[in-house]
Amino acid sequence: MRNVRWKRRPGISRAWFGRMASGVALAVLIPLGVTAVGDGPPASAAFDPAAFDFWVDSAMGPIKSRILRAADGNTNRVVYVLDGQRAPETLNGWEIETNVPAVLASWNINVVMPVGGMSSFYADWNAPSSFFGVPPGSGSSVSGSGALNAFAAGPGKSYRYQWESFLTGNLREALRDRLGFSSIRNGVFGLSMGGSAALTLAAYYPQQFSFAGSYSGYLNISAPGMREAIRIAMLDAGGYNVDSMAPPWGPQWLRMDPFVFAPNLVRNGTRLWVAAASGLPTATDGPSFDTLNGMGLEALALANTRSFELRMATLGGSNAVYDYPAFGIHNWTNWQAEAYRMIPDLSANIG
């Protein structure tokens, strides 16, 4: 583990340092609340004309992914790129906010970007999201975040989320049969919710995934307070009910916890890239509520990730790279930079 020394960043005042430290302390010391889990402010729309829509039927209905082909035209090098908790139904956040998909394609990697799944954790849920038995469509249908959507119809509410089955079944087979993509030794990585899910997929589908990356993931979800933190975050991100995803502390919940299933990852020998930043803002993260919130979110992700690293070490796991940048908060600037660092290792361990 590297030692991190504090250095004052250019253009950030001493007063801002004080507010920054307070934000990190709030995330760690107060009861877990609205700053506990998530992935920052909503993204602004973008579109890569080189990518194309790829629709696949599933138990959830037709699901769109965006595909970006490898620059050299190969079909044996494939990576699934997972979004964060506020995943919209229009485009994957990695396409909206970064040029990472294009960089991956330039490395001769085929990029698969599933679209949608807000607050899903890319899991197979126990039931459609609902509260107090109220049927979907009884409340606001406005898209986006907020508890007003708790009784709305829509993805994961009008039907049961079955994302794990989709990614490892319907989508995998359609990519193989319709595009000729390899269905083995794929890569998968994601941020926050998607980072946790990437490790879950690698743990239970080792033939499909030979590489998994988690950025700012919540890798110890059974730790004290984490379920309630996720509850509040899912209510805020689309109005979803964590109890519909998995009953508390039962086999289904524990199956989703990277800390619990870490032995699978060691036994599989899956190459892992696991990262979380310090929660300290960079020079480009100006004083704002979003920055303060992002600091708290990343501090919690860092605590989860350090715990997961210790768990892997006690199991004798030597198949992971851990990266802890000295500066970075829970935002796309951090995740894009992390992806750049990871890509060579991903490239060497797929296909």
C-alpha positions in Angstrom: 0.0 0.0 0.0 1.3 3.4 -0.9 1.7 6.2 1.5 -0.2 9.4 0.5 1.3 12.7 1.5 -0.9 15.8 1.5 0.1 18.5 -1.0 -1.8 21.7 -1.5 -3.3 21.9 -5.0 -2.9 25.0 -7.1 -5.9 27.3 -7.0 -7.6 25.9 -4.0 -7.9 28.1 -0.9 -7.2 27.2 2.7 -10.9 27.7 3.4 -11.7 25.2 0.7 -9.4 22.7 2.4 -11.4 23.1 5.6 -14.7 22.5 3.8 -13.2 19.5 2.0 -12.0 17.9 5.2 -15.4 18.5 6.8 -17.1 16.7 3.8 -15.0 13.6 4.2 -15.6 13.6 8.0 -19.3 13.9 7.5 -19.3 10.8 5.2 -17.4 8.7 7.7 -18.8 9.9 11.0 -22.5 10.8 10.6 -25.2 8.1 10.2 -25.2 7.0 6.5 -27.6 9.1 4.6 -28.2 10.8 1.2 -24.5 11.1 0.6 -23.8 7.4 1.1 -24.0 5.8 -2.3 -24.4 7.0 -5.8 -22.5 8.4 -8.7 -22.7 12.2 -8.7 -24.9 14.5 -10.7 -26.9 13.4 -13.7 -24.9 13.2 -16.9 -25.4 15.5 -19.9 -26.3 13.8 -23.2 -23.6 12.8 -25.7 -23.5 10.5 -28.6 -20.7 8.6 -30.5 -21.7 8.1 -34.1 -19.2 5.3 -34.5 -21.3 3.1 -32.0 -24.6 1.4 -33.0 -27.7 0.3 -31.2 -28.0 -3.4 -30.5 -31.4 -4.6 -29.3 -31.9 -7.9 -27.6 -35.1 -9.5 -26.3 -35.2 -10.6 -22.7 -37.5 -11.4 -19.8 -37.5 -7.6 -19.2 -38.5 -6.9 -22.7 -36.3 -5.5 -25.5 -33.0 -4.1 -24.0 -30.7 -1.8 -25.9 -26.9 -1.9 -25.8 -24.5 0.3 -27.7 -21.7 -1.5 -29.5 -18.4 -0.1 -30.7 -16.3 -2.4 -32.8 -12.6 -3.0 -32.4 -10.5 -1.0 -34.7 -8.9 -4.0 -36.3 -12.2 -5.8 -36.8 -11.5 -8.8 -34.5 -14.3 -10.5 -32.7 -12.5 -12.3 -29.9 -11.6 -9.4 -27.7 -14.8 -8.1 -25.9 -15.4 -5.9 -22.8 -18.7 -5.1 -21.1 -18.8 -1.6 -19.7 -21.3 -1.1 -16.8 -22.8 2.2 -15.7 -23.4 3.7 -12.3 -26.5 3.9 -10.2 -28.2 6.7 -12.1 -27.9 4.8 -15.4 -30.3 6.4 -17.9 -32.4 4.7 -20.6 -30.9 6.7 -23.4 -27.1 6.0 -23.5 -24.6 4.4 -21.2 -22.8 6.9 -19.0 -19.4 5.9 -20.3 -20.5 7.1 -23.8 -22.2 10.2 -22.4 -19.4 11.4 -20.2 -16.1 10.0 -21.5 -14.1 8.9 -24.6 -13.2 5.6 -22.9 -15.2 3.5 -25.3 -13.4 5.0 -28.3 -10.1 4.5 -26.6 -10.9 0.8 -25.9 -11.9 0.4 -29.6 -8.5 1.9 -30.6 -6.9 -0.8 -28.5 -8.7 -3.4 -30.7 -11.3 -4.2 -28.1 -15.0 -4.6 -28.9 -17.1 -2.5 -26.5 -20.5 -3.6 -25.2 -22.4 -0.8 -23.4 -25.7 -2.0 -21.8 -28.2 0.9 -21.5 -30.5 1.3 -18.5 -30.8 -0.5 -15.2 -31.0 2.5 -12.9 -30.3 1.3 -9.3 -30.4 -2.3 -10.4 -26.9 -3.3 -9.3 -27.2 -5.4 -12.5 -28.8 -8.1 -10.4 -31.7 -10.5 -10.7 -34.2 -9.0 -8.3 -36.5 -10.8 -6.0 -39.5 -8.8 -7.2 -40.5 -5.6 -9.1 -39.7 -2.6 -7.0 -42.7 -1.4 -5.0 -43.5 0.1 -1.7 -46.3 -1.0 0.7 -47.8 -3.2 -2.1 -48.9 -0.2 -4.1 -48.9 -1.1 -7.9 -46.7 0.7 -10.3 -48.1 3.8 -12.1 -49.8 5.2 -8.9 -47.3 8.1 -8.7 -45.2 10.4 -10.7 -43.8 9.1 -14.0 -41.2 11.7 -14.3 -37.8 10.2 -15.2 -34.7 10.9 -13.2 -33.9 10.7 -9.5 -36.0 11.3 -6.5 -38.6 9.7 -4.2 -41.4 11.1 -6.3 -40.7 8.2 -8.7 -41.2 5.5 -6.0 -44.7 4.7 -7.2 -44.2 5.3 -10.9 -44.3 2.6 -13.6 -41.2 1.9 -15.6 -38.0 -0.2 -15.7 -37.7 -2.5 -12.7 -41.2 -1.5 -11.4 -43.5 -2.7 -14.1 -41.4 -5.8 -14.3 -38.7 -7.6 -12.3 -35.1 -6.6 -13.0 -33.2 -9.6 -14.3 -30.0 -8.0 -15.4 -27.6 -10.7 -14.4 -29.5 -13.2 -16.5 -29.6 -10.8 -19.4 -25.8 -10.1 -19.3 -24.8 -13.7 -19.0 -27.5 -15.2 -21.2 -29.6 -13.2 -23.6 -26.9 -10.5 -24.4 -24.0 -12.9 -24.4 -25.7 -15.3 -26.8 -27.0 -12.5 -29.1 -23.5 -11.0 -29.4 -22.1 -14.5 -30.3 -24.9 -15.5 -32.7 -25.5 -12.1 -34.5 -22.1 -10.4 -34.3 -19.7 -13.4 -33.9 -18.3 -12.0 -30.7 -16.5 -14.4 -28.4 -18.5 -15.5 -25.4 -15.5 -16.6 -23.3 -12.6 -14.7 -21.8 -14.5 -11.4 -22.0 -13.7 -8.4 -19.7 -16.2 -6.4 -17.6 -15.7 -3.2 -15.6 -17.8 -0.5 -14.1 -18.1 2.3 -11.6 -19.8 2.4 -8.2 -22.9 0.1 -8.6 -21.3 -1.2 -11.8 -18.0 -1.9 -10.1 -19.7 -4.1 -7.5 -21.6 -5.9 -10.3 -18.5 -6.5 -12.4 -17.0 -8.5 -9.6 -20.2 -10.4 -9.1 -20.3 -11.4 -12.7 -16.6 -12.5 -12.6 -17.2 -14.5 -9.4 -20.1 -16.6 -10.8 -19.3 -16.7 -14.5 -15.6 -17.4 -14.7 -15.7 -18.9 -18.2 -17.4 -15.8 -19.6 -15.2 -13.2 -17.7 -11.5 -13.5 -17.4 -11.1 -9.9 -16.3 -13.1 -7.6 -14.0 -12.6 -4.0 -12.9 -14.2 -2.1 -10.1 -13.9 1.7 -9.7 -15.3 3.2 -6.5 -17.3 0.1 -6.0 -19.2 -0.8 -2.8 -17.4 -4.1 -2.1 -18.5 -4.7 1.5 -22.3 -4.2 1.3 -23.0 -6.3 4.4 -20.9 -4.0 6.6 -22.9 -2.1 9.4 -25.0 0.6 7.9 -24.4 -0.3 4.2 -27.8 -1.7 3.5 -29.5 1.4 4.8 -27.1 3.6 2.9 -28.0 1.7 -0.3 -31.7 2.0 0.6 -31.5 5.8 0.7 -29.4 6.0 -2.4 -31.8 3.8 -4.4 -34.8 5.8 -3.2 -33.0 8.9 -4.4 -31.9 7.4 -7.7 -35.2 6.6 -9.3 -37.3 5.7 -6.3 -36.3 2.0 -6.0 -36.8 -0.3 -3.0 -33.8 -2.3 -1.9 -36.1 -4.8 -0.2 -37.4 -5.7 -3.7 -33.9 -6.4 -4.8 -33.0 -8.9 -2.1 -34.3 -9.6 1.4 -32.1 -8.4 4.2 -29.1 -10.6 5.1 -30.4 -13.7 3.3 -28.5 -15.8 0.8 -29.5 -13.6 -2.1 -28.1 -10.5 -0.5 -24.9 -12.2 0.6 -24.4 -13.6 -2.9 -24.1 -10.0 -4.1 -21.5 -9.0 -1.6 -17.9 -9.0 -2.9 -16.5 -9.3 0.6 -18.5 -12.6 1.0 -17.8 -14.1 -2.4 -14.1 -13.1 -2.5 -13.1 -16.8 -2.3 -14.7 -17.4 -5.7 -12.5 -14.7 -7.2 -9.4 -16.2 -5.7 -10.3 -19.7 -6.8 -11.2 -18.6 -10.3 -7.9 -16.7 -10.7 -9.8 -13.9 -12.5 -7.6 -10.9 -13.2 -9.0 -8.0 -11.2 -8.4 -4.2 -11.2 -9.8 -2.6 -8.1 -9.6 1.1 -7.5 -10.9 3.9 -5.3 -9.5 7.4 -4.9 -8.9 9.3 -1.7 -11.9 11.5 -1.8 -9.7 14.6 -1.9 -10.6 16.9 -4.9 -8.3 17.6 -7.8 -7.6 21.1 -9.0 -10.5 20.8 -11.5 -13.1 19.9 -8.8 -14.2 23.4 -7.8 -16.0 24.2 -4.5 -19.6 23.1 -4.9 -22.2 20.8 -3.3 -21.5 18.2 -6.0 -17.8 18.2 -5.1 -18.6 17.9 -1.4 -21.0 15.0 -2.0 -18.5 13.3 -4.3 -15.9 13.5 -1.6 -18.1 11.7 0.9 -19.2 9.1 -1.7 -15.6 8.3 -2.6 -14.5 8.2 1.0 -17.1 5.4 1.6 -16.1 3.6 -1.5 -12.4 3.8 -0.4 -13.3 2.2 3.0 -15.2 -0.6 1.3 -12.4 -1.2 -1.2 -9.7 -1.3 1.5 -11.8 -3.8 3.4 -12.1 -5.9 0.3 -8.4 -5.8 -0.3 -7.7 -7.0 3.2 -10.2 -9.8 2.8 -8.5 -10.9 -0.5 -5.1 -10.8 1.2 -6.3 -13.1 4.1 -7.4 -15.6 1.4 -4.1 -15.6 -0.3 -5.4 -13.8 -3.4 -2.7 -12.5 -5.7 -4.8 -11.9 -8.8 -5.7 -8.3 -8.2 -4.2 -4.9 -8.9 -5.2 -2.2 -6.4 -5.0 1.5 -7.3 -5.6 4.3 -4.8 -5.0 7.7 -6.4 -4.0 10.4 -4.0 -6.6 12.8 -5.4 -10.0 12.0 -6.9 -13.7 12.1 -5.9 -16.8 10.1 -7.0 -17.1 11.6 -10.5 -16.4 10.9 -14.1 -13.1 12.8 -14.1 -11.8 10.2 -11.7 -13.2 7.2 -13.4 -12.0 8.2 -16.9 -8.5 8.6 -15.6 -8.7 5.2 -13.9 -9.9 3.6 -17.1 -6.8 4.9 -18.9 -4.6 3.3 -16.3 -6.4 0.0 -16.5 -6.7 -0.5 -20.2 -3.3 -2.1 -20.8 -3.9 -4.7 -18.1 -7.4 -5.4 -19.5 -6.0 -5.8 -23.0 -3.5 -8.3 -21.8 -6.1 -10.5 -20.0 -9.0 -10.9 -22.4 -9.5 -12.8 -25.7 
